[in-house]
């Protein structure tokens, strides 16, 4: 089974950049600066440790986004501590994820009855640093990126692929609790439809009694950012690839 994102949002969440990638009913809150950071609960402060000021500011803003998103689902302010891989730990019955990069912070959450998992990522729309691409891609992916660059030269496809793999990991980890290396999934991207597929090269998690073979999602470029999103419906049918 390959799990695919639901269609783009058709509600107020679609007014956000990230909301354009996720299904209606997903609570999405984003920020483009740290002007309104949130006070932190003790459990959250513990996760920060001796973090530098920049890290503290982005963490506080991202937690504010997350609490506002929870509020849209009727859940009052609660601590959102961090797990062993710094993943946010949500209240029971909630699935979600957080992303942040230079100039952007966002949270996306939904009720577990609606979605099984969410993966999002934001990156600056610029080339990857030298030497990174070879470490995160397979040879066929690098050929694919060259083809995409010929079709649509205005996109930094290397950074987009990196973002997709980050979103795949964020969708994968809550279902497995296991690490997924960059080279353990292979990605294909549609330049025209602004969608992607990531095929797992290792045994996938079992959802509804069926092994997940991959994840599908959507991407966009805007405001100097690359954003990618995966949202797996709670009742995702299996289909032939």
C-alpha positions in Angstrom: 0.0 0.0 0.0 1.1 3.5 -0.8 -0.5 6.2 1.4 -1.3 9.4 -0.4 -2.1 12.9 0.8 -5.7 13.9 0.6 -6.7 16.8 -1.7 -5.7 20.3 -0.9 -7.4 22.2 1.8 -10.8 23.8 1.0 -11.2 25.8 4.3 -9.6 28.6 6.1 -6.4 26.6 6.5 -5.8 27.0 2.8 -5.1 30.7 3.4 -1.8 29.7 4.8 1.1 28.5 2.6 1.2 25.1 4.4 -2.6 24.8 4.4 -2.6 24.7 0.6 -0.9 21.3 0.9 -3.0 19.7 3.5 -6.7 18.5 3.6 -9.6 20.5 4.9 -10.0 20.1 8.6 -6.3 20.1 9.3 -5.5 22.9 11.8 -2.6 24.9 10.4 -0.9 27.9 12.0 2.3 29.5 10.6 4.5 32.5 11.5 7.2 34.3 9.5 9.1 35.8 12.5 9.4 35.4 16.3 7.6 38.6 17.2 5.0 36.6 19.3 6.8 33.8 21.1 4.9 31.7 23.6 5.7 31.2 27.2 6.8 27.6 27.7 5.7 24.9 30.1 8.4 23.3 32.4 8.5 20.1 30.2 9.2 22.2 27.2 11.9 24.3 28.9 13.6 21.0 29.8 13.8 20.0 26.2 15.5 23.3 25.3 18.3 22.8 27.8 21.1 25.4 27.2 19.9 26.2 23.7 21.2 29.5 22.1 18.8 32.5 21.8 18.0 31.8 18.1 17.0 28.2 18.9 14.9 29.3 21.9 13.1 31.9 19.9 12.1 29.6 17.0 11.1 26.9 19.5 8.9 29.2 21.4 7.2 30.5 18.3 6.7 27.0 16.9 5.1 26.0 20.2 2.8 29.1 20.0 1.7 27.9 16.5 1.1 24.4 17.9 -1.0 25.6 20.8 -3.0 27.9 18.5 -3.6 24.9 16.2 -4.7 22.8 19.1 -7.1 25.6 20.2 -8.8 25.4 16.8 -9.6 21.8 17.6 -11.0 22.9 21.0 -8.0 21.8 23.1 -6.9 24.3 25.7 -3.3 25.3 26.3 -1.2 22.2 27.2 2.5 21.3 27.3 3.9 19.9 24.1 7.0 18.1 25.2 9.6 16.6 23.0 10.3 12.9 22.3 13.7 11.1 21.8 14.2 12.6 18.4 12.9 16.0 19.4 9.5 15.2 17.8 6.5 16.9 19.5 4.4 14.7 21.7 0.8 15.6 21.2 -2.3 15.1 23.5 -4.0 11.7 23.1 -6.1 11.5 20.0 -4.1 14.1 18.1 -1.6 13.7 15.3 0.6 16.5 14.0 4.0 17.9 13.3 6.0 21.1 13.5 8.6 22.6 11.1 10.8 25.7 11.2 13.5 27.2 9.1 14.9 30.7 8.6 11.9 33.0 8.4 9.2 30.4 8.9 7.6 28.3 11.7 4.5 26.2 11.4 2.4 23.5 13.0 -0.2 21.2 11.5 -2.4 19.0 13.5 -5.6 16.9 13.1 -7.7 14.4 15.1 -6.5 10.8 14.8 -9.9 9.8 13.5 -9.3 12.0 10.5 -5.6 11.5 9.8 -3.2 8.7 10.7 0.0 10.8 10.4 1.2 14.1 9.1 4.6 15.1 7.8 5.6 18.7 6.9 8.8 20.5 6.2 9.9 24.0 5.2 13.3 25.0 3.7 14.8 28.1 2.2 14.4 28.1 -1.6 18.1 27.9 -2.3 20.5 25.2 -3.4 21.7 22.7 -0.9 25.2 23.2 0.5 28.0 21.6 -1.5 28.4 17.9 -0.8 24.9 17.3 0.7 23.1 16.1 -2.3 25.2 12.9 -2.8 24.7 11.9 0.8 20.9 12.1 0.7 20.1 10.7 -2.7 20.3 7.6 -4.9 21.8 7.7 -8.4 18.3 7.5 -10.0 17.1 10.4 -7.9 20.0 12.6 -9.1 19.1 11.7 -12.7 15.5 12.6 -12.0 16.6 16.0 -10.6 18.5 16.8 -13.8 15.3 16.0 -15.8 13.2 18.2 -13.6 15.7 21.1 -13.9 15.4 20.9 -17.6 11.6 21.0 -17.4 11.3 23.8 -14.8 14.6 25.6 -14.2 13.3 28.1 -11.6 13.0 25.5 -8.8 15.9 24.4 -6.6 15.0 20.7 -7.0 17.8 19.5 -4.7 16.4 21.4 -1.8 12.9 20.3 -2.7 13.9 16.6 -2.6 15.6 17.2 0.7 12.4 18.7 2.1 10.3 15.8 0.8 12.6 13.3 2.6 12.3 15.3 5.8 8.4 15.2 5.5 8.6 11.5 4.8 10.6 10.9 8.0 8.1 13.0 10.0 5.2 10.9 8.6 7.1 7.7 9.1 8.4 8.1 12.6 5.1 8.3 14.6 4.0 5.0 12.9 7.3 3.1 13.6 9.4 4.8 16.2 12.3 3.9 14.0 14.9 5.9 12.2 14.6 6.2 8.4 17.8 7.0 6.5 17.6 9.4 3.5 18.6 6.6 1.2 15.9 4.2 2.5 13.2 5.9 0.3 13.3 6.9 -3.3 11.4 10.0 -4.5 9.8 10.9 -7.8 8.4 14.5 -8.3 5.8 15.9 -10.7 6.9 19.3 -11.9 3.5 20.0 -13.4 1.1 18.7 -10.7 3.4 19.8 -7.8 3.0 16.4 -6.2 5.5 13.7 -5.2 5.8 10.0 -4.3 8.3 8.5 -1.9 8.7 4.7 -2.2 10.1 3.0 0.9 13.1 0.7 0.3 12.7 -1.0 3.7 9.7 -2.7 5.3 7.0 -0.1 6.0 4.7 0.4 9.0 1.5 -1.6 9.1 -1.6 0.6 8.9 -5.0 -1.0 9.1 -3.5 -4.4 8.6 -1.7 -3.5 5.4 2.0 -2.6 5.0 2.7 0.9 3.8 4.9 0.9 0.8 5.3 4.7 0.5 3.9 8.1 1.0 2.5 10.7 -1.4 2.3 14.4 -0.9 2.2 17.9 -2.3 4.8 20.7 -2.6 5.0 24.4 -3.4 7.5 27.2 -3.7 6.5 30.6 -2.4 7.8 33.6 -0.3 11.4 32.3 -0.7 10.5 28.9 0.8 10.0 25.3 -0.3 7.2 23.5 1.6 6.2 19.9 1.4 3.3 18.1 3.1 2.0 14.6 3.6 -1.3 13.8 5.2 -2.4 10.2 5.5 -6.2 9.7 5.9 -7.2 7.5 8.8 -9.1 5.2 6.3 -6.6 5.1 3.5 -7.4 2.4 0.9 -4.7 0.3 -0.6 -4.1 0.7 -4.3 -1.9 -0.6 -7.0 1.2 1.5 -7.7 
